[in-house]
Amino acid sequence: MTVTVRLFVLYLTLSGAVACATHGVSPAEVAKPVELKVEVPLHGKPLTLHLTKPAAALDPNVLVLYASGDGGWFGTAVDMFHEIGRAGFAAVGFSSRAFLRIDRPRHKTLDPLQLAAEYAEILDRAQETLGLAASSKAVLTGWSRGAAFAVLASGETPMSSRTRGVVAIGLSDGEDLAVSEAGDDEGEPTQAGRPWPFLPYRRIASLGALPVAVIQATHDQFLPAAGGRALFGADTASRRFVAIEAKNHRFSGGKEAFAAAFQEALRWTASVPSAVTPIHEVP
């Protein structure tokens, strides 16, 4: 933990203690989540990480790793990240746009093995900064492009042994892991038959007993919930698909229902026993 982070945490602790003495309430009643930003070097360039840690986590051995959509770290993407803390979990989040724009030598596009290795670096940095044990497990989640990241990274070494579960929000039917100039709510539905290097729903089917939840809007313009359900299949002991009545990819008109579903999905994936083996052969 850096000196800056330690001083920040100490400040929060002392502030809470003063408030308790002044108002006669317990620390738990006044303590607020630790929120800060740090950087992790990837390919010699910094990626900003957003971290939060609730005063009393539901499970101190779980860290939620969240990636935004193509639009970057603002608006709906940030709102989703804040729901993780409200659900009672420590979390680290980053901008998918910034992540993909970091120079990647010898790679025209990101590949799943590289993605998992970089996720492990992010996880290491977050665990160290937040004071979590190196043995703590990760729930991988994200929205849109970030949802695909979560699905793809979860089955690859080294993340396969460190992943507790996956919550994919607004998951597409195909992914190329390339930088996109479109925003999170721009574009048209996928053309039928379009070839994709990676198929996230097929990856989900290969993840064994790893708990996976998908949350999809009924009128998502990229892949409506009905189409996602058809690709996902029936729910099982380790699989859940949740359709939210909403107008678009951002869950407009259904954000309260989405927030409740997201928090419940996080708690569920963190509590279901799981096991997953690395995969490389499934696109």
N, C-alpha and C positions, 0 to 999 in steps of 0.2 A: 504494500500500500504506500503510495507516495506521501510526502510530507504535507502537500496541499490537501489531499483527501483526508488525512488523519486530522488535520486542524479543523477541516470542515465538519467532520463527524463529531469532534470534541465540542465545537461550538454548538451544534444541535443538541448534544447531550446536556451541556451546561445550561443552555437556554431553557430546556425542558425542566431541569431541576429547579431553576429560579421560579418558573411559572408555578410549579407544584407547591413550593414553599409559600409563595405569595397568595395563592388562591385555595390552598388546602385540598388539592385534588391529587390523584395518583399519577405517576409518570405515564402510564398506559393511556390515560384519558386525554393527555395533552400532546403526546409524542406524535410527530409527523414523519412521513416517509423521508428517508434520505434521497435527495435527487441531485445528480451531478453529471458532468460530462468529462470523459477522458478520451484519449486517442490510443489506437492500436496501429502499429506500423504494418502495412501490407505491401510487399514489393518496394519497400523503401519510402512509401508515401503514407501519410496519416489518414486513418478513417475515424471519424468522430463517433463515439459510442455514447448513448444516453442511458443512464442507469437510475434505477429506483429500488429502494429496499424498505418495505413496511416495517413499522416498529415491532410488530408481532406477526411474523410470517406464518401462514398455514402449515407450511412444510419448509424448514430451514435447509433441507437437503435438496431442494428443487429450485432451479433458476430458469426462468422463461426467456428464451432468445427470440426476439421479434424483428422482422424485416419489413420495411414499408413497401409500397407499390412503386411503379416507375416514376410517379410524380415527385417523389422525394419526401423529406421530413417536414410535413406541414399538414394542416387541415385534418381531414378524416384519418389519415395515417397516424397522426399524433394522438388524436382522440382514442383510437384503438389501443395504442400503447398505454395510455393512462388507465384503461379498463383492467389491465393486468395487475397493477398495484391495488386497484379497488377489489380485485378478486382475492387479494391477500398474498401475492407472490413477489419475490424479488425478480427484477427483470433487467435485461439489457436490450437495447434496440438500436437500429441503424437505418440509414437511407439506402435503399437498393440502388437508386440512381448513382449516388456517390460511390457505392461499393463497386459497381460495374465500370465506372469511369477511371478507376485506379489502373495504372499501367500493368499489364499482365504479359510478361515476356513469353514469347514462343506460343502464345495462344490467341487465335483470332476471336474465339468465343470461350467463355468459361466452361469447364467440364465438371461433372459431378464430383470426381475425386479431388480436384482442386478446390471446389466449393466446400467440401467437407473439411479439408485441411484448414481452410481459412476460418470456417466456423469454429474449429477447435481452438485456433488462436484467439478469436473473439471471446470464446467461453473462458479460456485461461485468464485473459485480462480482466474480465468481469468478475470472476470468482476471487481473484486476488484483491481487486479494488473494493469489493463489497464484503470481504472477509469471510467468504464461504469456503467450505472444505473442497479440496480438489476432487474428492469422491462424489460431490453433489451431482445430480443428474439434471439434464436439460429437457424442458418441453419446448420443442421448436414450433414457432408459429409465424404468421405473416399474412399480409394482404396482397392479393393479385400476384405480381411477380414474386413478392416475398413468400407467398404461400407455396409457390413452386419450389423456391429455394428450400423451404422446410421439408417438403416431401423428398426432394432429391438428396439433400444432405443426410437425412436420417438413416438411410440404408447403406452409406458408404463409410469405410474406415477413414479416419478414426472416430467419427461421430456415432456409428452404429452401437458402440459399446457405452456411449455416454448419453444416449437419448432415452428419455422416459416416455415420450409420446409426441404426437403432432396434432396441431390444430390449424387447418388450412382455411383461410377466408377468401372467398371469391376466386377459387381455383380455376384456372383455365384448362381446356382439354388438351392443349399442346404447349410446348415451351422450347425456345431456341437459345435461351441464356444470353441473348445479345442485347446491347444497349438500345433502348427505344427512345425516340423523341416524343412519343405520345404521352399525354398525361394519364392519370389513373382512371379517368372516366371518359376517355376519348377512344375513338375507333369503332369498328363494326364487328358484328358476329363473325366467328371463324368460318371460312368457306369450307363446305363439306369436302372431305377428301384431301385437304391440304396436308402435305407430308411434314411431320415434325421430328426433330432429332430426339426429343424426349416427350414421353407421354405420362404426365403425373398420375393419372388415375390407374394406369397399368402398374406404375411403381407402387402405389398404395396396396394393390392386390398382392404384391410380392413381399410385403413387410412383415409377414408372419403374425405373431401375437402382439406386435407393437400397437398400442392404442392410437387410433387415428380418428379425428373428428373433422368433418368438412361443413362449413357454414356458407350457404349460398343464397343470394337474393332471388326471389321468384321472377323478377324482371331484369336480372343482370343482362346487359346487352351483349356481353362476351359469351357467357354460357348461363342461361337461365337454370334455376334450380331443378326443373324437370329433366333437363339434359344432363345435369350433373348427377342426379339420382340414377339415371339410366346407366351411366358409366360406373358409378360407385357400387351399385347393387344393393342388396338388402343389408340392413343393420345386423351386426353380430355382437358377441360379447366384447370384441375389441374394435368395433367399427360403428361410428355414428354419423349420420348425415342429417343436417338440420336446415330446413328451408324456411327463410324469413320473408314474409310478405313485405316487399319493398320495391321501389320504383326503378332502381338502377344499381350499378356496381358499388356505389357508395352507401347503399342501404337507406337512401332517402325515403322518408315516410315510415320507416320501420327501425329506427335507430335504438329505441328503448328495448324492443324485442331482441335486436341484435346484441346489445350490451349484456342482457341477461343470459342469452344463449352462449356468448363468448365466455363469460365468467364461469358458467356451468361446465362448458367444455374443457376449460383449463383445469378445473377441480377434478373432473372425471379422468382426464388423461394422466393427471399426476397421481391418481389413486389406484388405477387398474394395474394389476400385475402384468409385466410385459417381458418379452424376449425377442430379439431380432438378430439376424445374422447379416453380414455384409453382402451386398449384391453388386454385380458389375455387368451382368449380361443382359439385363432388362433395360430397354431404352426409356 
